[in-house]
Amino acid sequence: MDKFAIARMNMVKSQILANKVTNQDLINVFHTIPRELFVPKAMKEIAYVDKALEIGDGRYILEPMVLARLLQAALPKSNDVVLDIACGTGYSTVIISQLVSFVIGVDDMQGMVDAGNFNLQTLNIDNALIINVPLTLGCAKQAPYDIIIIDGGVETISQSLLDKLSDKGRLVTVEYDLPNGPGIAVLYEKVKSHIGRRVLFNANTPLLSNFRTKTRFVF
């Protein structure tokens, strides 16, 4: 077993299993996807630390525990279509692809998009694609989505994204009332025309600049 496989096993044991993640399919995926593939070469040795890793230009790979708990709350199903926002080099996109029917990852930085699609090809992922579109708008072509995940902190969620949820669709992210305040992971669920919101756990993942605004969405 190589050093990265050992680090991956330790990550699952100490960061994911130890933090209320019980979905066995999800746990198995974190055991198998090589996180070191998605970070710059100089960061490979720290690919499995329990924090969000900056991969350039304000993009981060979410802390493993945060990503795992968000996905567990979203209840991914084998026939789901998922929108993965601010996916960067595609780590979250690949994780999700192993659990659902199809994933569209979006980023608005072409370098990230190119790196992400290269990683999909390297791992022979054939049910995912990463495209360049504005983060706050997402991709309308494949809407509605059963799950939308935003890979970073937000101060607000646009109506455009909420409109892209299917009936019983779920959106998960980390919200901030104040940029320097505490973050909370949240789950939004759409039932017909109503959207409910549930607080999941405390999380302090980095805030995405695209989602900074003084205007909060009011339900």
Buried (B, 14 or more C-beta within 10 A) or exposed (E): EEEBEEBBBEBBEBBBBEBEBEBEEBBEBBBEBBBBBBBEEEBBEEBBBBBBBBBBEBBBBBBBBBBBBBBBBBBBEEEBBBBBBBBBBBBBBBBBBBBBBBBBBBBBBEBBBBBBBBBBEEBEBEBBBBBEBBBBBBBEEBBBBBBBBBBBBBBBBBEEBBEBBBEEBBBBBBBBEEEEEEBBBBBBBBEEEEBEEEEBBEBBBBBBEBBEEEEEBEE
